[in-house]
Amino acid sequence: MTFNSRSLSRIVPVLGQQSSGSESDMDSISEQVAKFDFFGAEQVRFHFPGAVRKFAYRFDGYGKFVKKEWDLMREVSDGFCWYHVELPRSSQKLSMSAEYLIDVLCPPLKLQEILALVSSGPFCGTVDGALVFRVNSAGPCASKFTQRISAIVTDRRVISVSLGRVSRLDFSTASTRSLLSEVPLIEAKEQSNDTDSERMSHLGSTKSRGVVIQEHVLEFLLSRNTFEEAENAIPTGVGNLLVHIIDTHVDQLHEIVLQLETELDEVERDLDIGVGATKKQMLDDRRFPKMHLNLQRLLQVIAHGDQVFPRVKDKCAGKSWCSSEDLTTLEALVGRLRKLKENVGFIVSRITAIQAGLDSWQAEQINRKLYYLSFLSMLFLPLSIVTGAFGMNVGGVPWTTQTNPKNIHGFRNIMLICAVIVLLLLTLFGAAPLYNYLISRSRQGARDRRLRSQKSIRYLGGSKRRSQYLPL
């Protein structure tokens, strides 16, 4: 454990002013350090003030809680404490996130605990007697599809770390009036200018009978799975708090999937009513490959959770602070996560089908343009042949010497040579297909004649035996 050097200087004299240290001197220094009050001596100074958001709560175990100061070194005799750190969503390296955690969590945490919290990938194990788990996906921190949650759980304390803000994670002591508890109303178009008993707000028009909800507010609320105004149950134990942390993480993943489904529905509607410019814009923006990449990141997070949370449930089964109800809730959360994984698989299939449709449309457009180009080439092909033929310079070609009276027709000789070459090429490359075509035609003709003869023979024989039948 490391302490502030300025605080240590008040206890330990300068080593340079002493002689060689003996065992008795070191024992006295250790006793002074052990008796020194680090909490009252000096406030903790952070190297990155304001870089991370953090909060701490103290629970009494009976449904009540209070906010407390950030004092990880102080133990509590009754109840339990919760310390949470929110890492910023910015373009930062993993080592920078580790420095942020070292700044706010050390002491008392050690380096192995910091690495267990901030490293990428799934993990669930025991470090110094404490339960440590993490569900950290690799990817840019600025992307909302990169999710990270980790925690250290002991009998009296829970330390959790998340990437960015998690909805409905913290607790609020202030009881504010929520929009969800209001009676919603729909405003008629012809009454939009009536301001007798109306008070405008950023959410809608407040009337005496209720609140008129505007369209954009409804779209925002429908795209969310959880709401900040929803009341959280106050945990009565460390197991309840652990379930609450995992529950909010699963809710956030569910909300991201719901937003993806809403965005995909809008894309399908735009494709149904849109024109070629809309499809071309989607292809130019590479919208669906980006959605594929984001979905792969989200699938990685869900797969990590499906791997870690069952192990967390197994390790919590033998703990005194985890009840049977907490284990049942953890099992239900694991089931939700697996259903969410299946839902993401359906979204991937939808995106693949839409991308295949756009690729087919693009190939059709390219083929149409090539057809137009071929048609223009066919129109200008005779002109090219005429200009090429009459533009040939045959003065230096053998057998075309125009000064020789015997070879005064040089142009005619060149045209004859070209005709011979064309006939030779046709003979080489067209003889085999022509032969096959003629053979197939002759075989088909012979087969048709044989069938006709068999039908005529059958008809004549049947008429002799059964004269009552009329010919068809």
C-alpha positions as CSV (number, residue, x, y, z in Angstrom):
1,M,0.0,0.0,0.0
2,T,1.4,3.4,-0.9
3,F,0.7,6.7,0.9
4,N,1.1,10.3,0.1
5,S,4.8,11.3,0.3
6,R,3.8,14.7,1.9
7,S,2.0,12.9,4.7
8,L,4.9,10.5,5.2
9,S,7.3,13.4,5.5
10,R,5.4,14.6,8.6
11,I,6.1,11.2,10.3
12,V,9.3,9.9,9.0
13,P,12.5,12.1,9.4
14,V,14.8,12.6,6.5
15,L,16.8,9.4,6.0
16,G,19.8,11.4,5.0
17,Q,20.1,13.0,8.4
18,Q,20.2,9.6,10.1
19,S,22.9,7.0,10.3
20,S,22.5,3.5,8.9
21,G,19.0,2.3,9.8
22,S,18.8,-0.5,12.3
23,E,15.9,-2.9,13.0
24,S,14.8,-0.9,16.1
25,D,14.6,2.3,14.0
26,M,12.6,0.6,11.3
27,D,10.2,-0.9,13.9
28,S,9.6,2.6,15.4
29,I,9.0,4.1,12.0
30,S,6.4,1.3,11.2
31,E,4.7,2.0,14.5
32,Q,4.4,5.7,13.8
33,V,3.1,5.0,10.3
34,A,0.5,2.6,11.8
35,K,-0.7,5.1,14.4
36,F,-0.9,8.0,11.9
37,D,-4.4,9.1,10.9
38,F,-4.3,9.4,7.1
39,F,-8.0,10.4,7.0
40,G,-7.7,13.5,9.1
41,A,-4.3,14.6,8.0
42,E,-5.0,15.6,4.4
43,Q,-7.6,15.3,1.8
44,V,-6.9,13.0,-1.2
45,R,-5.7,14.9,-4.2
46,F,-6.4,13.4,-7.6
47,H,-4.1,13.8,-10.6
48,F,-7.0,13.9,-13.1
49,P,-9.7,16.0,-11.4
50,G,-13.0,15.9,-13.2
51,A,-11.8,13.2,-15.7
52,V,-14.1,10.5,-14.3
53,R,-17.5,10.7,-12.7
54,K,-17.8,8.8,-9.4
55,F,-20.3,8.5,-6.6
56,A,-20.6,6.5,-3.4
57,Y,-23.5,5.3,-1.3
58,R,-23.9,3.8,2.1
59,F,-26.7,1.3,2.7
60,D,-28.0,0.3,6.1
61,G,-29.4,-3.0,4.9
62,Y,-33.0,-2.1,5.8
63,G,-34.0,-0.2,2.7
64,K,-32.3,3.2,3.4
65,F,-29.2,4.8,2.0
66,V,-27.3,8.0,2.0
67,K,-24.6,9.5,-0.2
68,K,-21.2,9.5,1.3
69,E,-17.8,10.9,0.6
70,W,-15.2,9.1,-1.5
71,D,-13.2,7.4,1.3
72,L,-12.2,3.9,0.2
73,M,-9.8,3.5,3.2
74,R,-12.5,3.8,5.8
75,E,-14.3,0.6,6.7
76,V,-17.9,0.5,7.9
77,S,-19.1,-1.5,10.9
78,D,-22.7,-1.9,9.9
79,G,-24.4,-2.0,6.5
80,F,-22.3,-1.9,3.3
81,C,-20.9,0.7,0.8
82,W,-21.0,1.0,-3.0
83,Y,-18.4,3.0,-5.0
84,H,-18.9,3.4,-8.7
85,V,-16.6,5.0,-11.3
86,E,-17.7,6.0,-14.8
87,L,-14.9,6.1,-17.3
88,P,-15.3,8.8,-20.1
89,R,-16.4,7.8,-23.6
90,S,-13.5,9.3,-25.5
91,S,-10.7,8.2,-27.8
92,Q,-8.4,6.9,-25.2
93,K,-6.1,4.0,-24.8
94,L,-6.6,1.2,-22.3
95,S,-3.6,2.3,-20.3
96,M,-5.2,5.7,-19.8
97,S,-8.3,4.1,-18.4
98,A,-6.0,2.2,-16.0
99,E,-4.4,5.4,-14.9
100,Y,-7.8,6.9,-14.2
101,L,-8.7,3.9,-12.0
102,I,-5.3,4.0,-10.2
103,D,-6.0,7.7,-9.5
104,V,-9.4,7.2,-7.8
105,L,-9.1,3.7,-6.4
106,C,-5.5,3.4,-5.1
107,P,-5.2,3.0,-2.2
108,P,-6.6,0.5,-1.1
109,L,-6.7,-1.5,-4.4
110,K,-3.6,-3.1,-5.7
111,L,-2.3,-3.3,-9.2
112,Q,-3.7,-6.8,-9.8
113,E,-7.2,-5.6,-8.9
114,I,-6.9,-2.6,-11.2
115,L,-5.8,-4.8,-14.1
116,A,-8.7,-7.2,-13.3
117,L,-11.1,-4.3,-13.6
118,V,-9.8,-2.5,-16.7
119,S,-8.5,-5.3,-18.9
120,S,-10.5,-6.4,-22.0
121,G,-12.4,-9.7,-22.3
122,P,-14.5,-11.7,-19.9
123,F,-13.2,-12.7,-16.4
124,C,-14.7,-14.1,-13.2
125,G,-12.6,-15.1,-10.3
126,T,-11.3,-14.4,-6.8
127,V,-8.6,-11.9,-6.1
128,D,-7.4,-11.6,-2.5
129,G,-10.6,-13.1,-1.2
130,A,-12.9,-10.8,-3.2
131,L,-15.2,-11.7,-6.1
132,V,-14.0,-10.0,-9.3
133,F,-15.8,-10.1,-12.6
134,R,-15.7,-8.0,-15.8
135,V,-17.5,-7.9,-19.1
136,N,-15.3,-5.6,-21.2
137,S,-15.5,-5.7,-24.9
138,A,-12.7,-4.5,-27.2
139,G,-13.3,-1.5,-29.4
140,P,-13.2,2.3,-29.5
141,C,-14.5,3.8,-26.2
142,A,-16.4,6.5,-28.1
143,S,-18.7,3.9,-29.7
144,K,-22.0,3.1,-27.8
145,F,-21.7,-0.5,-28.9
146,T,-18.5,-0.9,-26.8
147,Q,-19.8,-1.7,-23.3
148,R,-17.7,-2.4,-20.2
149,I,-18.8,-3.3,-16.7
150,S,-16.7,-4.7,-13.9
151,A,-16.9,-5.0,-10.2
152,I,-15.1,-6.1,-7.0
153,V,-17.5,-7.5,-4.4
154,T,-16.7,-8.2,-0.7
155,D,-18.9,-8.6,2.4
156,R,-19.0,-4.9,3.1
157,R,-18.1,-3.1,-0.1
158,V,-18.8,-3.1,-3.8
159,I,-16.6,-1.3,-6.3
160,S,-17.9,-1.1,-9.8
161,V,-16.5,0.5,-13.0
162,S,-18.5,1.2,-16.2
163,L,-17.7,2.9,-19.5
164,G,-19.9,5.9,-19.7
165,R,-23.1,6.5,-18.0
166,V,-25.5,3.6,-17.4
167,S,-29.2,4.4,-17.2
168,R,-31.0,3.8,-13.9
169,L,-27.8,2.7,-12.2
170,D,-27.5,5.2,-9.4
171,F,-30.1,6.1,-6.8
172,S,-31.7,9.5,-6.2
173,T,-32.9,10.8,-2.8
174,A,-35.0,13.7,-4.4
175,S,-38.5,12.8,-5.3
176,T,-39.2,14.8,-8.5
177,R,-42.4,14.8,-10.6
178,S,-42.0,12.6,-13.6
179,L,-43.5,12.9,-17.0
180,L,-44.3,9.2,-16.9
181,S,-46.8,9.8,-14.0
182,E,-48.8,12.4,-16.0
183,V,-52.0,11.8,-17.9
184,P,-51.1,12.0,-21.7
185,L,-53.3,13.9,-24.1
186,I,-53.3,14.2,-27.9
187,E,-53.5,17.8,-29.3
188,A,-55.9,18.3,-32.2
189,K,-54.5,20.2,-35.2
190,E,-57.2,22.8,-35.1
191,Q,-56.6,23.5,-31.4
192,S,-52.9,24.1,-31.7
193,N,-53.3,27.9,-31.5
194,D,-55.6,27.8,-28.4
195,T,-53.6,29.2,-25.5
196,D,-56.4,29.8,-22.9
197,S,-55.5,27.0,-20.5
198,E,-52.2,25.9,-22.0
199,R,-48.6,26.3,-20.9
200,M,-45.9,25.4,-23.3
201,S,-42.9,23.4,-22.3
202,H,-40.0,21.6,-24.0
203,L,-41.9,18.3,-23.6
204,G,-45.3,19.4,-24.7
205,S,-48.3,21.5,-23.8
206,T,-49.5,21.3,-20.2
207,K,-53.2,21.6,-19.8
208,S,-55.5,21.3,-16.8
209,R,-56.6,17.8,-17.8
210,G,-53.1,16.4,-18.5
211,V,-50.0,16.8,-20.6
212,V,-50.1,17.0,-24.4
213,I,-47.3,14.8,-25.6
214,Q,-45.6,15.9,-28.8
215,E,-44.7,13.5,-31.5
216,H,-40.9,13.8,-31.2
217,V,-41.2,13.1,-27.4
218,L,-43.3,9.9,-28.1
219,E,-40.7,8.7,-30.7
220,F,-37.9,9.3,-28.1
221,L,-39.8,7.4,-25.4
222,L,-40.7,4.5,-27.7
223,S,-37.1,4.0,-28.6
224,R,-36.0,3.4,-25.0
225,N,-36.3,0.3,-22.8
226,T,-35.7,2.0,-19.5
227,F,-36.4,5.4,-18.1
228,E,-34.4,7.5,-15.7
229,E,-37.6,8.4,-13.8
230,A,-38.2,4.8,-12.9
231,E,-37.7,4.1,-9.2
232,N,-35.0,1.6,-8.2
233,A,-35.6,-0.8,-5.3
234,I,-33.1,0.0,-2.5
235,P,-30.9,-3.0,-2.0
236,T,-30.9,-4.6,1.4
237,G,-27.7,-6.6,0.9
238,V,-24.6,-6.9,-1.3
239,G,-26.4,-9.6,-3.3
240,N,-29.2,-7.2,-4.1
241,L,-26.7,-4.5,-5.2
242,L,-24.9,-7.0,-7.4
243,V,-28.2,-8.0,-9.1
244,H,-29.0,-4.3,-9.6
245,I,-25.7,-3.6,-11.3
246,I,-26.0,-6.6,-13.7
247,D,-29.7,-5.8,-14.3
248,T,-29.0,-2.2,-15.4
249,H,-26.2,-3.6,-17.7
250,V,-28.6,-6.0,-19.4
251,D,-31.2,-3.2,-19.7
252,Q,-28.7,-1.0,-21.4
253,L,-27.9,-3.8,-23.9
254,H,-31.6,-4.3,-24.5
255,E,-32.1,-0.6,-25.1
256,I,-29.3,-0.6,-27.7
257,V,-30.9,-3.5,-29.5
258,L,-34.3,-1.8,-29.4
259,Q,-32.8,1.3,-31.0
260,L,-31.2,-0.8,-33.7
261,E,-34.5,-2.4,-34.5
262,T,-36.2,1.0,-34.7
263,E,-33.5,2.3,-37.0
264,L,-33.8,-0.8,-39.2
265,D,-37.5,-0.3,-39.4
266,E,-37.0,3.3,-40.6
267,V,-34.5,2.1,-43.2
268,E,-36.9,-0.5,-44.6
269,R,-39.6,2.1,-44.8
270,D,-37.3,4.5,-46.6
271,L,-36.4,1.8,-49.1
272,D,-40.0,0.9,-49.7
273,I,-41.1,4.5,-50.5
274,G,-37.7,5.8,-51.7
275,V,-36.2,6.1,-55.1
276,G,-32.9,5.2,-56.6
277,A,-31.2,8.2,-55.0
278,T,-32.0,6.9,-51.5
279,K,-30.5,3.5,-52.3
280,K,-27.5,5.0,-53.9
281,Q,-26.9,7.2,-50.8
282,M,-27.1,4.2,-48.5
283,L,-24.6,2.3,-50.6
284,D,-22.2,5.3,-50.8
285,D,-22.4,5.8,-47.0
286,R,-21.7,2.1,-46.4
287,R,-24.5,2.1,-43.8
288,F,-25.1,-1.6,-43.6
289,P,-21.4,-2.7,-43.3
290,K,-21.1,-0.2,-40.4
291,M,-24.2,-1.7,-38.8
292,H,-22.7,-5.2,-39.3
293,L,-19.6,-4.1,-37.5
294,N,-21.5,-2.5,-34.6
295,L,-23.7,-5.7,-34.3
296,Q,-20.5,-7.8,-34.1
297,R,-19.3,-5.6,-31.2
298,L,-22.6,-5.9,-29.5
299,L,-22.6,-9.7,-30.0
300,Q,-19.2,-9.8,-28.4
301,V,-20.5,-8.0,-25.3
302,I,-23.5,-10.3,-25.0
303,A,-21.3,-13.4,-25.5
304,H,-19.0,-12.2,-22.7
305,G,-22.0,-11.7,-20.4
306,D,-23.3,-15.1,-21.3
307,Q,-20.0,-16.5,-20.3
308,V,-19.4,-14.5,-17.1
309,F,-22.7,-14.1,-15.4
310,P,-23.4,-17.9,-14.9
311,R,-20.0,-18.2,-13.2
312,V,-20.8,-15.2,-11.0
313,K,-24.0,-16.9,-10.0
314,D,-22.1,-20.1,-9.2
315,K,-19.5,-18.2,-7.1
316,C,-22.2,-16.3,-5.2
317,A,-24.0,-19.5,-4.3
318,G,-21.7,-20.1,-1.3
319,K,-21.6,-16.5,-0.1
320,S,-23.4,-15.4,3.1
321,W,-24.4,-12.0,1.5
322,C,-26.2,-13.6,-1.4
323,S,-29.8,-15.0,-0.9
324,S,-31.7,-17.6,-2.9
325,E,-33.8,-14.8,-4.4
326,D,-30.7,-13.1,-5.7
327,L,-29.6,-16.4,-7.4
328,T,-33.0,-16.8,-9.0
329,T,-32.8,-13.2,-10.3
330,L,-29.3,-13.8,-11.7
331,E,-30.6,-16.9,-13.5
332,A,-33.4,-14.9,-15.0
333,L,-30.9,-12.2,-16.2
334,V,-28.8,-14.9,-17.9
335,G,-31.9,-16.1,-19.7
336,R,-32.7,-12.5,-20.8
337,L,-29.2,-12.2,-22.1
338,R,-29.5,-15.4,-24.2
339,K,-32.8,-14.2,-25.6
340,L,-31.2,-10.9,-26.5
341,K,-28.4,-12.8,-28.3
342,E,-31.1,-14.6,-30.4
343,N,-32.7,-11.2,-31.2
344,V,-29.4,-9.8,-32.3
345,G,-29.0,-12.8,-34.6
346,F,-32.4,-12.0,-36.2
347,I,-31.3,-8.4,-36.8
348,V,-28.1,-9.6,-38.5
349,S,-30.2,-11.7,-40.8
350,R,-32.4,-8.7,-41.7
351,I,-29.4,-6.5,-42.4
352,T,-27.9,-9.3,-44.6
353,A,-31.2,-9.5,-46.6
354,I,-31.4,-5.8,-47.1
355,Q,-27.7,-5.6,-48.1
356,A,-28.3,-8.4,-50.6
357,G,-31.2,-6.6,-52.1
358,L,-29.2,-3.4,-52.4
359,D,-26.3,-5.3,-54.1
360,S,-28.8,-6.9,-56.5
361,W,-30.2,-3.4,-57.3
362,Q,-26.7,-2.0,-57.9
363,A,-25.7,-4.9,-60.1
364,E,-28.9,-4.4,-62.1
365,Q,-28.1,-0.7,-62.6
366,I,-24.6,-1.6,-63.7
367,N,-25.9,-4.1,-66.2
368,R,-28.4,-1.6,-67.6
369,K,-25.6,0.9,-68.1
370,L,-23.5,-1.7,-69.8
371,Y,-26.4,-2.5,-72.1
372,Y,-26.8,1.1,-73.1
373,L,-23.0,1.3,-73.8
374,S,-23.1,-1.9,-75.9
375,F,-26.0,-0.5,-77.9
376,L,-24.0,2.7,-78.6
377,S,-21.0,0.6,-79.6
378,M,-23.1,-1.4,-82.0
379,L,-24.3,1.8,-83.6
380,F,-20.8,3.0,-84.1
381,L,-19.2,-0.3,-85.0
382,P,-19.8,0.0,-88.8
383,L,-18.4,3.5,-88.9
384,S,-15.3,2.2,-87.0
385,I,-14.9,-0.6,-89.6
386,V,-15.2,1.8,-92.5
387,T,-12.8,4.4,-91.1
388,G,-10.4,1.7,-90.1
389,A,-10.5,0.1,-93.5
390,F,-10.0,3.2,-95.5
391,G,-7.5,4.7,-93.1
392,M,-5.0,1.9,-93.5
393,N,-1.6,2.8,-94.8
394,V,-0.6,-0.1,-97.0
395,G,2.5,1.4,-98.5
396,G,5.0,-0.7,-96.6
397,V,3.2,-4.0,-96.5
398,P,4.6,-6.9,-98.7
399,W,2.9,-7.5,-102.0
400,T,1.4,-4.0,-102.0
401,T,4.2,-2.0,-103.6
402,Q,2.3,0.5,-105.7
403,T,5.4,1.4,-107.7
404,N,5.4,-2.2,-109.1
405,P,3.0,-2.4,-112.1
406,K,2.2,-6.0,-111.1
407,N,1.0,-5.0,-107.5
408,I,-0.9,-1.8,-108.1
409,H,-3.9,-3.0,-106.2
410,G,-2.4,-3.0,-102.7
411,F,-5.6,-2.0,-100.9
412,R,-7.5,-4.9,-102.5
413,N,-4.8,-7.3,-101.5
414,I,-5.0,-6.2,-97.9
415,M,-8.7,-6.6,-97.8
416,L,-8.4,-10.1,-99.3
417,I,-5.8,-11.0,-96.6
418,C,-8.1,-9.7,-93.9
419,A,-11.1,-11.7,-95.3
420,V,-8.9,-14.9,-95.4
421,I,-7.9,-14.3,-91.7
422,V,-11.5,-13.8,-90.7
423,L,-12.6,-17.0,-92.4
424,L,-9.8,-18.9,-90.8
425,L,-10.8,-17.7,-87.4
426,L,-14.4,-18.6,-88.0
427,T,-13.3,-22.1,-89.1
428,L,-11.2,-22.6,-86.1
429,F,-13.5,-21.3,-83.4
430,G,-16.9,-21.8,-85.1
431,A,-16.6,-25.2,-86.7
432,A,-17.0,-27.2,-83.5
433,P,-20.1,-25.3,-82.2
434,L,-21.6,-25.4,-85.7
435,Y,-21.0,-29.1,-86.0
436,N,-22.5,-29.8,-82.6
437,Y,-25.6,-27.7,-83.5
438,L,-26.1,-29.6,-86.8
439,I,-25.7,-33.0,-85.1
440,S,-28.2,-32.1,-82.4
441,R,-30.6,-30.9,-85.0
442,S,-30.3,-34.0,-87.0
443,R,-30.8,-36.2,-84.0
444,Q,-33.8,-34.2,-82.9
445,G,-35.3,-34.6,-86.4
446,A,-34.7,-38.3,-86.4
447,R,-36.3,-38.6,-83.0
448,D,-39.3,-36.7,-84.1
449,R,-39.8,-38.8,-87.2
450,R,-39.5,-42.0,-85.1
451,L,-42.1,-40.8,-82.7
452,R,-44.5,-39.9,-85.5
453,S,-44.1,-43.3,-87.1
454,Q,-44.7,-45.0,-83.8
455,K,-47.9,-43.0,-83.3
456,S,-49.2,-43.8,-86.8
457,I,-48.5,-47.5,-86.3
458,R,-50.2,-47.5,-82.9
459,Y,-53.2,-45.7,-84.4
460,L,-53.6,-48.2,-87.3
461,G,-53.3,-51.2,-85.1
462,G,-55.9,-49.8,-82.6
463,S,-58.3,-49.0,-85.4
464,K,-58.3,-52.6,-86.6
465,R,-59.0,-54.0,-83.1
466,R,-61.3,-51.4,-81.9
467,S,-63.3,-50.0,-84.8
468,Q,-65.7,-48.2,-82.4
469,Y,-63.2,-45.6,-81.5
470,L,-63.0,-42.4,-83.5
471,P,-59.6,-41.0,-84.5
472,L,-58.5,-37.9,-82.5
